[in-house]
Amino acid sequence: MQEWTREQWEEQVKSQEKTAFYLYTPMCGTCQVALRMMDVTEQAIEHVSMGKANLNYMEQLAYDFEIESVPCLLITQNGELVEKIYAFQSVPHLFEKILKKY
């Protein structure tokens, strides 16, 4: 999964029908498990643009989108934030959430 800056994510949101932006911190053990699930999800769902970012370097994004904890997945569709996920649960759960029509 490619590391994105906020600007790269915003460009993807503008240019893609749907995006999934995974936010984490390096010292978070749950984030490491979630990253493995996101890697599998990204390989299986190629038509959705997915990226990740270390939230430690995105303080303003955390504030703007009221990120309460990590891991966090921001899903956008047609330029709008449609879902914020904190409980990743499983790969099938992520498939369902990312592929959902909002």
Buried (B, 14 or more C-beta within 10 A) or exposed (E): BEEBEBEBBBBBBEEBEBBBBBBBBEEBEBBEEBBEBBBEBBEEBEEBBBBBBEBEEBEEBBEEBEBEEBBBBBBBBEEEBBBBBEEBEEBEBBBEBBBEEE
